[in-house]
Amino acid sequence: MFVAVVSLGVAAPDAARKPVVIKPGVTVGGVRVGGMMSEAARTRVEAAFGRPIRLAFRDKQWRISPRYLGASAGIDQAVSEALRAAPRMRVPLKVLAAQPRIRRYVARLDRLFSRDAVDAEVLGVVRGRPKFREPQAGLAVEREGMARAITRALGTNNRRTALELIVSSVEPKVTPANFGSVVIIFRGSNKLALFDGPSPVRTFPVATGSSQYPTPLGKYSIATKQFNPWWIPPPDSDWAQGKKPIPPGPGNPLGTRWMGTTAPLVGIHGTPDAASIGYSASHGCIRMHVPDAEWLFSRVSVGTPVLIVAA
C-alpha cells in the first residue's frame, strides 16, 4: 500500500532573508554609507557628526564639539531615507542647532579675539611739532556671520577643513589727519603755536610766567572756556592777597577770553597789558594780545591738548 506524500510550500525563515543594504554611492550628510546595513550606517553617521568642528584664526586653531553647542541630528530618519534611496543619492542630514548656545559661544569668541581701535594721541613735542602715537585698527568678530557658518558646518559634517573666524576691521576714529587743534607753548621763546593735527596754523607772541611764578612744563589740555570772564583772586596766592574780583570790562586782567588748562591756576587769556607780551612776566598764565586770544578761543575746544615746553 502506497501513501502519497504531498509537499506543501513553507515560507523561508527570517534568517534566510537577504539583508537590506544601502545602494552604492549613497551618502548621508556627506558621509558615505553605500553597501552598509542600517546599524552600520547609523554608527558611521553618528561618529562623523560627533567629531568636533575645527576653528582657526591666524596662527591659532581649536576645536569645539557639536554637543557643547547643543546640536543634535536626525540620524535615524536620514538612515531610513538612505535605505530607500537610489544609487549615488545624497541624503541630507537634518541638524537641530541650539541657536542660543551657538550665539553665546560666538559672543565668547568676540570677547576673546575682538579688540578696540586705538586712536591717535599727542605724546609730546619733537622739533617744534606735535608728535602723535600712530592709530591702530581694531578687530571685531562678525557675530551673525560666524553663527551662520558654525550652523552650516554642523549640517555638512565637513570636519576636514578648519572654519576660519569671520572678523572685520574697526578703523580708528581719530588720526593725525583729523585730530584737530593742538596748542604748543614755547616758554623760553614766549611763543604760542596752534596746529591742526601735524600741520602748523599760526604762531603768536605771548607772555609766560616770571622766574618767581614760572609757567609749568608738561602736557595739559583746555579744561574750561569763558567768554568775558570775571577775574577771581586765586586762593592761597601771596601775590593776590587782599585783591577783589574784577568784572568783565576794559580793566579786566584776563581780557575778553579765558581758556583754563588742566595745569592748576594756569590759563591762556587776553591781557590789557600789551607791553608784557614777549616776556616772562605773568604769574604762570599765558597772556596774549586780546584780538589774538579771541581768534584762538574760537578754534580750540575743551579737551584740546596744550603742550608746554622749555624751548
Legacy VTK file of the C-alpha trace (Angstrom):
# vtk DataFile Version 3.0
C-alpha trace
ASCII
DATASET POLYDATA
POINTS 311 float
0.000 0.000 0.000
1.455 3.227 -1.069
0.851 6.529 0.710
1.059 9.624 -1.404
3.046 12.365 0.208
2.077 15.805 -0.877
4.739 18.504 -0.466
3.308 21.737 0.874
5.031 25.119 0.322
6.518 26.577 3.524
7.728 30.225 3.875
11.512 30.620 4.297
12.653 31.510 7.823
13.639 35.153 8.574
17.284 34.184 8.804
17.233 33.204 5.167
16.071 36.634 4.000
18.582 38.695 2.111
19.739 41.633 4.295
18.687 45.102 3.180
21.706 47.250 2.351
22.026 50.811 1.179
22.665 51.122 -2.528
26.137 52.058 -3.818
27.279 55.678 -3.722
24.605 56.893 -1.281
25.713 59.480 1.264
24.062 60.865 4.384
25.097 64.385 5.215
28.238 63.877 3.125
29.106 60.558 4.834
29.419 57.505 2.549
27.063 54.729 3.607
26.680 52.762 0.338
26.714 48.969 0.824
26.001 49.233 4.550
23.123 47.943 6.585
21.199 50.371 8.757
23.064 49.887 12.046
26.495 50.231 10.470
25.347 53.311 8.562
23.878 54.830 11.709
27.116 54.227 13.620
29.206 55.835 10.889
26.978 58.911 10.591
26.861 59.345 14.382
30.649 59.178 14.571
31.037 61.716 11.760
28.534 64.121 13.272
30.080 63.844 16.738
33.543 64.860 15.595
34.491 68.352 16.803
34.439 71.323 14.470
37.853 72.858 13.859
38.114 76.628 14.036
41.073 78.822 13.171
42.210 82.398 13.439
45.619 83.348 12.114
48.117 81.014 13.801
45.631 79.626 16.347
43.445 76.533 15.950
40.998 74.940 18.345
38.064 72.513 18.373
34.518 72.626 19.645
32.163 69.663 19.881
28.609 69.690 18.496
27.355 68.509 21.893
28.890 71.572 23.580
26.998 73.719 21.069
23.748 71.904 21.898
23.402 70.442 18.381
21.611 67.182 17.521
20.930 65.400 14.247
18.030 63.398 12.796
20.224 60.381 12.086
17.534 57.680 12.294
15.317 59.438 9.771
18.242 60.080 7.427
19.361 56.428 7.506
15.803 55.286 6.813
15.749 57.561 3.747
19.136 56.184 2.702
17.779 52.606 2.752
15.142 53.655 0.209
17.437 55.877 -1.843
18.552 55.262 -5.401
22.275 54.714 -6.093
24.554 57.737 -5.590
21.801 59.757 -3.977
22.803 62.432 -1.463
20.564 62.224 1.572
20.642 65.392 3.708
21.176 65.190 7.445
18.787 67.427 9.325
20.669 69.142 12.108
18.876 70.780 15.021
21.202 73.537 16.183
20.629 75.239 19.519
20.965 78.805 18.301
21.079 80.423 21.758
24.067 78.250 22.700
25.806 78.888 19.384
25.322 82.638 19.808
26.669 82.512 23.351
29.730 80.688 22.078
30.234 83.253 19.303
29.885 86.038 21.880
32.688 84.363 23.822
34.842 84.319 20.683
34.077 88.004 20.271
35.332 88.740 23.782
38.482 86.685 23.216
39.529 87.985 19.817
37.966 91.401 19.266
39.929 94.484 20.212
39.149 98.178 20.149
40.760 100.514 17.673
43.423 102.775 19.149
43.018 106.458 18.307
45.884 108.843 17.651
47.124 110.666 20.726
49.537 113.533 21.231
52.641 112.244 23.019
54.789 115.348 23.126
56.735 117.810 21.008
59.546 116.908 18.611
61.368 119.623 16.667
58.683 122.141 17.426
55.800 119.984 16.216
53.344 117.678 17.987
54.365 114.030 17.999
51.486 111.555 17.713
51.039 107.972 18.722
50.009 106.306 15.498
46.443 104.981 15.432
45.835 101.253 15.177
42.918 99.456 13.609
40.806 97.248 15.854
39.115 93.925 15.206
35.535 92.705 15.626
34.142 89.186 15.285
31.216 89.174 12.875
28.732 87.534 15.236
25.858 86.906 12.816
28.086 85.573 10.059
30.028 83.367 12.453
26.872 81.866 13.957
25.613 81.014 10.457
28.976 79.486 9.487
29.019 77.224 12.557
25.437 76.142 11.869
26.364 75.247 8.272
29.454 73.332 9.418
27.315 71.242 11.765
25.000 70.296 8.904
27.631 69.365 6.312
29.704 67.053 8.538
32.800 68.511 6.913
35.393 68.410 9.653
38.458 68.263 7.407
38.698 71.979 6.771
39.115 74.430 9.645
36.413 77.063 9.872
38.051 80.485 9.742
36.903 83.024 12.303
34.976 85.755 10.489
36.248 89.168 11.540
36.119 92.729 10.290
38.486 95.635 10.777
37.477 98.505 13.054
39.024 101.741 11.877
40.202 104.303 14.439
38.055 107.406 14.681
40.941 109.796 15.391
44.040 110.002 13.215
46.716 112.698 12.981
44.973 113.952 9.834
41.644 114.594 11.584
42.963 115.147 15.113
42.094 118.826 15.234
43.682 121.594 17.257
46.880 121.246 19.274
48.409 124.164 21.199
52.150 124.278 21.879
53.570 126.945 24.193
57.298 127.573 23.881
58.077 129.016 27.287
61.684 130.004 26.570
60.862 131.970 23.430
57.442 133.207 24.631
55.532 131.910 21.640
52.281 130.007 21.230
51.706 127.863 18.138
48.395 126.409 17.006
48.485 123.205 14.941
45.762 121.385 13.069
46.970 117.869 13.755
50.556 117.844 12.472
50.101 120.969 10.337
51.056 124.424 11.663
48.288 127.028 11.528
49.511 130.186 13.261
52.081 131.381 15.792
51.602 134.203 18.317
53.839 136.120 20.704
52.796 135.582 24.317
53.867 136.347 27.855
54.658 133.423 30.143
55.378 133.113 33.851
58.167 135.004 35.539
61.082 133.256 37.212
59.232 133.554 40.517
55.982 132.151 39.080
57.067 130.004 36.125
54.576 128.506 33.700
54.699 124.737 34.379
56.104 122.451 31.710
54.153 119.379 30.647
51.185 118.007 28.775
47.824 119.537 29.639
44.537 120.315 27.941
41.866 123.004 27.790
39.580 122.422 30.778
37.223 125.391 30.544
36.374 128.312 28.262
34.831 131.588 29.411
33.585 134.493 27.339
34.115 137.898 29.040
35.315 136.263 32.265
35.460 137.633 35.764
38.888 137.749 37.347
38.764 135.982 40.703
41.794 136.277 43.019
43.451 132.827 43.177
43.122 131.385 46.668
46.298 130.836 48.678
48.329 133.038 46.303
50.579 135.539 48.069
50.523 137.978 45.162
46.691 138.095 45.127
46.196 138.700 48.844
43.703 141.489 49.513
42.618 141.814 45.875
38.962 141.822 44.930
37.203 140.163 41.971
37.130 142.225 38.792
34.093 142.036 36.492
34.308 141.894 32.694
35.393 145.142 31.112
38.390 147.105 29.835
40.355 146.760 33.082
39.915 143.008 33.444
43.383 141.346 33.545
42.002 138.333 31.635
40.890 140.399 28.648
37.784 139.118 26.919
38.562 135.380 26.726
39.755 132.781 29.233
40.921 129.271 28.282
41.685 127.487 31.530
44.003 124.471 31.359
44.337 121.364 33.486
47.516 122.865 34.953
46.329 124.286 38.286
45.513 128.033 38.118
47.090 128.313 34.653
45.155 129.536 31.646
45.533 131.192 28.270
43.897 134.611 28.139
43.981 138.067 26.672
45.581 140.951 28.552
45.230 144.728 28.574
48.954 144.872 29.422
50.201 144.580 25.849
53.716 145.657 26.890
54.227 142.334 28.735
53.806 140.251 25.550
57.092 138.640 24.541
58.418 138.497 28.097
58.347 136.178 31.112
56.143 138.481 33.131
52.975 136.677 34.295
52.083 134.738 37.425
52.143 131.496 35.435
49.404 132.112 32.877
49.919 132.583 29.142
48.956 136.100 28.127
48.017 137.052 24.576
47.017 140.210 22.764
43.243 140.487 23.136
42.464 140.012 19.403
44.812 137.001 19.302
43.114 135.410 22.314
39.703 135.956 20.721
40.926 134.318 17.495
42.354 131.322 19.365
39.260 130.989 21.577
37.118 130.213 18.526
39.475 127.466 17.337
40.046 125.395 20.442
37.665 123.265 22.492
37.528 121.737 25.932
39.924 118.809 25.658
42.296 120.429 23.145
45.843 119.371 24.100
48.128 122.099 25.455
51.817 121.218 25.443
54.202 123.498 27.329
57.882 123.035 26.507
61.044 124.809 27.613
62.227 125.850 24.151
LINES 1 312
311 0 1 2 3 4 5 6 7 8 9 10 11 12 13 14 15 16 17 18 19 20 21 22 23 24 25 26 27 28 29 30 31 32 33 34 35 36 37 38 39 40 41 42 43 44 45 46 47 48 49 50 51 52 53 54 55 56 57 58 59 60 61 62 63 64 65 66 67 68 69 70 71 72 73 74 75 76 77 78 79 80 81 82 83 84 85 86 87 88 89 90 91 92 93 94 95 96 97 98 99 100 101 102 103 104 105 106 107 108 109 110 111 112 113 114 115 116 117 118 119 120 121 122 123 124 125 126 127 128 129 130 131 132 133 134 135 136 137 138 139 140 141 142 143 144 145 146 147 148 149 150 151 152 153 154 155 156 157 158 159 160 161 162 163 164 165 166 167 168 169 170 171 172 173 174 175 176 177 178 179 180 181 182 183 184 185 186 187 188 189 190 191 192 193 194 195 196 197 198 199 200 201 202 203 204 205 206 207 208 209 210 211 212 213 214 215 216 217 218 219 220 221 222 223 224 225 226 227 228 229 230 231 232 233 234 235 236 237 238 239 240 241 242 243 244 245 246 247 248 249 250 251 252 253 254 255 256 257 258 259 260 261 262 263 264 265 266 267 268 269 270 271 272 273 274 275 276 277 278 279 280 281 282 283 284 285 286 287 288 289 290 291 292 293 294 295 296 297 298 299 300 301 302 303 304 305 306 307 308 309 310
